Amino acid sequence: MSLSDAARHLCQRVVASDLKRIRILFSQHKQQSNLIDFDDMIAMAVRLLEENARIRRKVHKHNQHIHVDEFQDLTSIQVKL
């Protein structure tokens, strides 16, 4: 492994570690402040539709088709929704 490869690998590990810590701190802050973000709203909607057949049928009845712009930019949870 060359020096530049080793440096790149180290930077990637540091960035990944920092991002993980930031995600944890952000999650704790949201919970302590009783806040939700857009990803939380999507996850809550998915959970509601998965767990409640009556609501799922009602939503499906009124929304049989949707238009999605920039499908390639969706996350897996957005696709599931």
N, C-alpha and C positions, 0 to 999 in steps of 0.2 A: 504494500500500500504506500503510495507516495505521500509526501507531506501535505499536498493540497487535498488529497482524498481524505487523509486523517483529519485535517482541519474542517473539511466539509461535513464529515461524519460527526465530529464533536459539536459543531454548530447546530446540526439537525437534532442531536440529542438534547442540547440545551434548549432550543426553541420548543421542542416537543414537551419537555419537562415544564417549561414556563407556561406553555399553553394549557397544560393539564392543571397546573396550580391556579391559573386565572379562571378556568372553567369551574373549578371547585369553589373558589372564593365568590365568584359571581352567583353560583347556585345557592350558596349559603346566604349571601346578601339578599337575594330574591325571597328566600324562605323566611328570613328574619324580618323582612320588610313587608311581607305578605303581598308580593308582586309576582306577576307573570309576564313573560315575553311572548313574542309571536310564535316561537317554536313550542312553548308550553300550551298556547291556545290551540295549535294544530293537534298536538298530542292529546289534549283534553277532548277535542271534537272526535278524533279517531276512537278514543276509548268509549265515549258516549255512544257512538254509532255501533261499535262492536258489542257493547253490553246491553243495549236497549233496542230490541227488535221493533217496538212500536214507533219509536222516533226514526229508526233506520228506514222503515217502510214509508213513513210520512215524507222524509227528506227525499227518498228515491222517487216517490210519486210526483213530487213537485220539481224535481231536478233530474230528469232522465238523461239529459245531455248537458255537458259543459264544454266551454271553449277554453283551451289552455294555450297561452302564448308562451313561447320559449320553453317548451317541455324539457329540453335538455338541461335547463337550469334548476329543475325541481329536485328537492331532496327526496329520499326514500319515504319519509313520513308524509310528505306532501302528495306523493304518488298514491300512497295508501289511502289517504283521505279522499 
